[in-house]
Amino acid sequence: MSLEEKAKAAAKNIEGKAQEALGNVTGDPADKTEGQAKQVEAEARNAKEDVKDGVKDIVDKA
């Protein structure tokens, strides 16, 4: 996984956690839901990079 992609995923995850927490504090369900969605997006980015790394390892071994 490239450092740039790791950083983007981590930033999106932190952003999502902060927004979800804000939604919890203010009682705004839209903020809470949007924060959770950002966290899911970060997980998906990480999963995509993991797959790319796995394919690269297989190709390198071949």
NORNORNOR-V291770 format. One record per pair of residues at least 24 apart in sequence whose C-alpha atoms are under 7 Angstrom apart, sorted by the first residue. I is the first residue (numbers start at 1). J is the second residue. Records with the same first field share a line. If there is no record, write none. Layout:
I->J / J
//
This chain:
1->49 / 50 / 53
9->42 / 45 / 46
10->42
12->38 / 39 / 42
13->38 / 39 / 42
//
